[in-house]
Amino acid sequence: MSRGLPLNVKLCLDKALDSALLSVETYNKPAVKFKSGGYIVLMCIAWTSLFHAIFFKRGIKPFYREKNKVRFKRVDGEIQFWELATCVKEYFKGEDCAIRKNIELFIPLRNKLEHKFLPELDANIFAECQALLLNFDKIVEKEFGEDYCLRESLSFALQLFPSSRTLAMGIKMSKDAQKITRFIDKYRASISTDIMQSGEYSFKAFLIQVANHKSVDALPVQFFPYDKLTDDEKKKVERIAGLIKEKHIPVVNKGTLKPATVIQQVQERLGNPKIIRGKKQVNKFNSDTHTRCWKKYEVRPERNSDNPEKTKPEYCLYDEPNNSYLYTEKWVEFLVKKMQDDDEYQSLFL
């Protein structure tokens, strides 16, 4: 497949392409219940081998060195190659792009999933898994040319999206799955909105059945990258997406959180840190901290205010029937970001 390349580049590139093809085959097998588990392991191998091929092509030896020594590290007599995290760091340098953030989600996720069977997670990470493959092909083309791209070997998969049964499983999660879902949510909250919305971080698509093709020779499936559409074309796509959405019965207070839930989520996303207050060990983010936060950032009025509805609606909403306040996911994200700054946290107690 990779003729004309130096042997070390050829071996790494062949391994990368084979691993990626095998990952797709694994994911698309109807009998495989936990699709993303094996797929992620194989795609991490594929990405690692691809980076090794790139470095060899550039004349860089992707090996760990002994501390303060010229010699390379060895494990069981074999030279130790750079792991995927090191490869990502060396390849992207200071660039903080969507492709990098997508790969960096799967490095720790691979370790968390490698010895678990959690098919209920498939629907949650489907879009990121799809982007992981498309990005791989993009880097292959950039570094080695179109002839090596996977899209020349792959057809349109019939198992393209999670079934309704899979989506239902995603709601009924085991404790292990809940922990990993919280990790994924925390990671997503840590990256910028621009990256989150990029197709290179998370690839999402919908299919529209075409009644009549203009030509009998027309391709049955055509892809139009959202990122490359004009503003007018994007508006049309959003209109179509709105039309084909499943109709839902309205739910009161959907998407809002009670204070206790906010406190729990912020504490968990911070890594469940503990502090000493009054000679007692307590959670760093607790009900007292939360009260100090909504007061400091003025997201809602004090209790018994004459105008209880005067809140910052992006963070907090007044629930009139229950005479209480509910909070948004944006409030959780805001607090997680603020509470990671020690000076900001300490300012709550001044």
C-alpha positions as CSV (number, residue, x, y, z in Angstrom):
1,M,0.0,0.0,0.0
2,S,2.7,2.4,1.0
3,R,5.3,1.9,-1.8
4,G,8.1,4.3,-2.3
5,L,8.4,5.3,1.4
6,P,11.4,4.5,3.7
7,L,10.9,1.1,5.4
8,N,10.3,2.5,8.9
9,V,7.7,5.0,7.5
10,K,6.0,2.3,5.5
11,L,5.7,-0.1,8.4
12,C,4.1,2.5,10.7
13,L,1.8,3.8,8.0
14,D,0.6,0.4,7.0
15,K,-0.1,-0.4,10.7
16,A,-2.0,2.8,11.1
17,L,-4.2,2.3,8.1
18,D,-4.8,-1.4,9.0
19,S,-5.8,-0.5,12.5
20,A,-8.1,2.2,11.4
21,L,-9.8,-0.1,8.8
22,L,-10.2,-2.8,11.5
23,S,-11.7,-0.2,13.9
24,V,-14.4,0.6,11.4
25,E,-15.0,-3.0,10.7
26,T,-15.4,-3.7,14.4
27,Y,-17.8,-0.7,14.9
28,N,-20.0,-1.7,11.9
29,K,-20.4,-5.4,12.8
30,P,-24.1,-5.9,13.7
31,A,-23.2,-8.5,16.3
32,V,-20.9,-6.2,18.3
33,K,-22.9,-4.7,21.2
34,F,-20.3,-2.4,22.7
35,K,-19.2,-0.7,19.4
36,S,-17.1,2.2,20.7
37,G,-15.0,0.1,23.1
38,G,-13.0,-1.8,20.5
39,Y,-13.2,1.1,18.0
40,I,-11.5,3.5,20.4
41,V,-8.7,1.1,21.3
42,L,-7.9,0.4,17.6
43,M,-8.2,4.1,16.6
44,C,-5.7,5.0,19.3
45,I,-3.3,2.5,17.9
46,A,-4.0,3.9,14.4
47,W,-3.3,7.5,15.5
48,T,-0.2,6.5,17.4
49,S,1.2,4.6,14.4
50,L,0.3,7.5,12.0
51,F,2.2,10.0,14.2
52,H,5.2,7.6,14.3
53,A,5.2,7.4,10.5
54,I,5.0,11.2,10.2
55,F,7.9,11.7,12.6
56,F,10.1,9.1,10.8
57,K,9.3,10.9,7.5
58,R,10.4,14.1,9.0
59,G,13.7,12.6,10.3
60,I,12.5,12.6,14.0
61,K,13.0,9.5,16.1
62,P,9.8,9.1,18.2
63,F,11.6,7.4,21.1
64,Y,11.9,8.3,24.8
65,R,15.4,9.1,26.0
66,E,16.9,8.3,29.3
67,K,17.1,11.3,31.7
68,N,20.0,13.6,30.8
69,K,21.3,10.9,28.5
70,V,21.7,10.5,24.7
71,R,20.6,6.9,24.8
72,F,17.0,5.9,24.2
73,K,14.9,4.2,26.9
74,R,14.3,0.5,26.6
75,V,11.6,-1.7,28.1
76,D,12.2,-5.4,28.1
77,G,15.1,-4.8,25.7
78,E,12.9,-2.9,23.2
79,I,13.2,0.9,22.5
80,Q,10.3,2.7,24.0
81,F,8.3,4.6,21.4
82,W,6.4,7.8,22.2
83,E,2.9,7.2,23.5
84,L,-0.1,8.9,21.8
85,A,-0.2,11.8,24.3
86,T,3.4,12.6,23.6
87,C,2.9,12.3,19.9
88,V,0.0,14.7,20.0
89,K,2.0,17.2,22.1
90,E,4.9,17.0,19.6
91,Y,2.8,17.2,16.5
92,F,0.5,20.1,17.4
93,K,3.1,21.9,19.6
94,G,1.2,25.0,21.0
95,E,-1.7,24.6,18.6
96,D,-5.0,24.2,20.5
97,C,-7.3,23.0,17.6
98,A,-10.4,20.9,17.4
99,I,-8.5,17.8,16.0
100,R,-6.2,17.9,18.9
101,K,-9.0,18.2,21.4
102,N,-10.9,15.3,19.8
103,I,-7.8,13.0,20.1
104,E,-7.1,14.1,23.7
105,L,-10.6,13.1,24.7
106,F,-10.0,9.5,23.7
107,I,-6.5,9.0,25.3
108,P,-7.9,8.8,28.9
109,L,-11.2,7.4,27.7
110,R,-9.4,4.5,26.1
111,N,-7.9,3.5,29.5
112,K,-11.3,3.9,31.2
113,L,-13.1,1.7,28.7
114,E,-10.4,-0.9,27.9
115,H,-11.5,-3.4,30.5
116,K,-15.2,-2.5,30.7
117,F,-18.4,-3.5,28.8
118,L,-20.5,-0.4,28.6
119,P,-22.7,-0.4,25.4
120,E,-24.9,2.3,26.8
121,L,-22.1,4.8,26.1
122,D,-22.1,4.3,22.4
123,A,-24.8,6.9,21.7
124,N,-23.1,9.5,23.9
125,I,-19.8,9.5,22.1
126,F,-21.0,8.6,18.6
127,A,-20.3,12.1,17.1
128,E,-16.7,12.3,18.6
129,C,-16.0,8.8,17.4
130,Q,-17.0,9.7,13.9
131,A,-14.8,12.8,14.0
132,L,-11.9,10.7,15.2
133,L,-12.0,8.7,12.0
134,L,-12.6,11.6,9.6
135,N,-9.7,13.6,11.2
136,F,-7.4,10.6,10.8
137,D,-8.1,10.5,7.1
138,K,-7.6,14.3,6.9
139,I,-4.1,14.0,8.5
140,V,-3.2,11.0,6.3
141,E,-4.0,13.1,3.2
142,K,-2.2,16.1,4.5
143,E,1.0,14.2,5.3
144,F,1.1,11.4,2.7
145,G,-1.4,12.3,-0.1
146,E,-4.8,11.3,-1.2
147,D,-3.7,7.8,-2.5
148,Y,-3.4,6.6,1.1
149,C,-6.8,7.9,2.3
150,L,-9.2,5.4,3.9
151,R,-12.2,6.8,2.0
152,E,-10.8,5.0,-1.0
153,S,-11.4,1.7,0.8
154,L,-14.6,2.4,2.7
155,S,-18.2,2.4,1.6
156,F,-21.2,4.1,3.2
157,A,-22.0,2.2,6.4
158,L,-25.5,1.0,6.9
159,Q,-25.1,1.1,10.7
160,L,-24.6,4.8,10.6
161,F,-26.4,6.0,13.7
162,P,-27.4,4.7,17.2
163,S,-30.8,2.9,17.2
164,S,-33.7,3.9,19.4
165,R,-32.8,0.9,21.6
166,T,-29.2,2.1,22.0
167,L,-30.4,5.6,22.9
168,A,-32.8,4.1,25.5
169,M,-29.9,2.2,27.0
170,G,-28.0,5.5,27.3
171,I,-30.6,6.7,29.8
172,K,-30.4,3.5,31.9
173,M,-26.7,3.7,32.9
174,S,-24.7,1.6,35.2
175,K,-22.5,3.2,37.9
176,D,-19.4,2.7,35.8
177,A,-21.1,4.3,32.8
178,Q,-22.3,7.3,34.9
179,K,-18.7,7.9,36.1
180,I,-17.4,7.9,32.6
181,T,-20.2,10.1,31.4
182,R,-19.3,12.6,34.1
183,F,-15.7,12.5,32.9
184,I,-16.9,13.1,29.3
185,D,-19.2,16.0,30.4
186,K,-16.3,17.6,32.4
187,Y,-14.0,17.3,29.3
188,R,-16.6,18.9,27.1
189,A,-17.2,21.7,29.5
190,S,-13.4,22.5,29.6
191,I,-13.2,23.2,25.8
192,S,-14.2,26.4,24.0
193,T,-17.6,26.7,22.3
194,D,-16.0,27.2,18.9
195,I,-14.2,23.8,19.2
196,M,-17.3,22.1,20.6
197,Q,-19.3,23.2,17.5
198,S,-16.5,22.3,15.1
199,G,-17.1,19.2,12.9
200,E,-13.5,18.3,13.6
201,Y,-14.2,17.8,17.3
202,S,-17.7,16.3,17.0
203,F,-19.2,15.2,13.6
204,K,-22.9,15.3,13.4
205,A,-25.1,14.8,10.4
206,F,-28.6,14.0,9.3
207,L,-29.9,12.3,6.1
208,I,-32.6,13.7,3.9
209,Q,-34.3,11.3,1.5
210,V,-34.4,12.6,-2.0
211,A,-37.5,11.6,-3.9
212,N,-36.1,12.2,-7.4
213,H,-32.5,12.5,-8.5
214,K,-31.8,14.8,-11.4
215,S,-29.7,12.1,-13.0
216,V,-29.7,8.3,-12.8
217,D,-25.9,8.6,-12.4
218,A,-26.2,10.8,-9.3
219,L,-24.5,9.5,-6.2
220,P,-26.9,7.9,-3.7
221,V,-25.2,9.7,-0.8
222,Q,-23.5,13.0,-0.9
223,F,-21.7,14.8,1.9
224,F,-21.6,18.6,2.4
225,P,-19.4,19.7,5.3
226,Y,-21.3,22.2,7.4
227,D,-18.1,24.2,8.2
228,K,-17.7,24.9,4.5
229,L,-21.3,26.1,3.8
230,T,-22.2,29.8,3.3
231,D,-24.2,31.6,5.9
232,D,-27.3,31.3,3.7
233,E,-26.8,27.6,3.2
234,K,-26.3,27.1,7.0
235,K,-29.6,28.8,7.7
236,K,-31.4,26.5,5.2
237,V,-29.8,23.5,6.9
238,E,-30.9,24.7,10.3
239,R,-34.4,25.1,9.0
240,I,-34.4,21.6,7.6
241,A,-33.0,20.2,10.9
242,G,-35.8,22.0,12.8
243,L,-38.4,20.5,10.5
244,I,-37.2,16.9,10.9
245,K,-36.8,17.0,14.7
246,E,-39.1,14.6,16.5
247,K,-42.0,16.3,18.1
248,H,-41.8,16.4,21.9
249,I,-44.4,17.1,24.5
250,P,-43.3,20.3,26.4
251,V,-41.8,19.6,29.8
252,V,-41.9,22.2,32.6
253,N,-38.4,23.4,33.7
254,K,-36.6,21.1,31.3
255,G,-32.9,21.7,31.3
256,T,-32.8,23.4,34.7
257,L,-31.1,22.2,37.8
258,K,-31.9,22.4,41.5
259,P,-29.2,24.0,43.8
260,A,-28.2,20.6,45.2
261,T,-27.6,19.2,41.7
262,V,-25.5,22.3,40.8
263,I,-23.4,21.8,44.0
264,Q,-22.9,18.1,43.3
265,Q,-21.9,18.6,39.6
266,V,-19.5,21.5,40.3
267,Q,-17.8,19.6,43.1
268,E,-17.4,16.5,40.9
269,R,-16.1,18.4,37.9
270,L,-13.5,20.1,40.1
271,G,-12.3,16.6,41.0
272,N,-14.0,16.3,44.4
273,P,-11.5,18.4,46.3
274,K,-11.6,18.8,50.1
275,I,-10.7,21.7,52.4
276,I,-10.5,22.4,56.1
277,R,-13.1,24.7,57.5
278,G,-13.4,25.2,61.3
279,K,-11.2,22.1,61.9
280,K,-13.5,20.0,59.8
281,Q,-12.9,18.5,56.4
282,V,-15.6,19.5,53.9
283,N,-16.2,19.6,50.2
284,K,-14.5,22.6,48.5
285,F,-17.8,23.5,46.8
286,N,-20.7,23.1,49.1
287,S,-24.1,24.9,49.8
288,D,-22.3,27.8,51.6
289,T,-20.0,28.2,48.6
290,H,-22.9,28.2,46.2
291,T,-24.7,30.8,48.2
292,R,-21.7,33.0,48.2
293,C,-21.3,32.6,44.4
294,W,-24.8,33.6,43.4
295,K,-24.5,36.6,45.7
296,K,-21.0,37.6,44.4
297,Y,-21.9,37.2,40.7
298,E,-25.4,38.7,41.3
299,V,-27.3,36.0,39.3
300,R,-30.4,36.3,41.5
301,P,-31.9,38.5,44.2
302,E,-31.9,37.7,47.9
303,R,-34.8,35.6,49.3
304,N,-38.0,37.6,50.0
305,S,-37.1,40.2,47.4
306,D,-39.9,42.3,46.0
307,N,-38.7,41.4,42.5
308,P,-37.7,37.7,42.7
309,E,-37.9,37.3,39.0
310,K,-35.0,39.7,38.4
311,T,-32.3,37.0,37.6
312,K,-29.6,36.6,35.0
313,P,-31.6,34.2,32.9
314,E,-28.6,32.5,31.3
315,Y,-27.6,31.3,34.7
316,C,-30.7,31.3,36.9
317,L,-34.6,31.3,36.6
318,Y,-37.3,32.0,39.2
319,D,-39.8,29.2,39.7
320,E,-42.9,31.1,40.7
321,P,-45.2,28.2,41.7
322,N,-42.6,26.8,44.1
323,N,-41.1,30.2,45.1
324,S,-37.6,28.9,44.5
325,Y,-34.8,29.3,42.0
326,L,-33.5,26.9,39.4
327,Y,-30.1,27.0,37.6
328,T,-28.8,26.3,34.1
329,E,-26.0,24.1,32.8
330,K,-24.2,27.4,31.9
331,W,-24.1,28.3,35.5
332,V,-22.4,25.0,36.3
333,E,-19.8,25.6,33.6
334,F,-19.3,29.2,34.8
335,L,-18.7,28.0,38.4
336,V,-16.3,25.2,37.4
337,K,-14.2,27.7,35.5
338,K,-14.3,30.3,38.3
339,M,-13.6,27.8,41.1
340,Q,-10.4,26.5,39.4
341,D,-8.9,29.9,40.1
342,D,-7.7,29.8,43.8
343,D,-7.7,33.6,44.1
344,E,-11.3,33.7,42.7
345,Y,-12.3,31.1,45.2
346,Q,-10.7,32.8,48.2
347,S,-12.4,36.1,47.2
348,L,-15.7,34.6,48.2
349,F,-14.7,34.6,51.8
350,L,-13.3,38.2,52.0
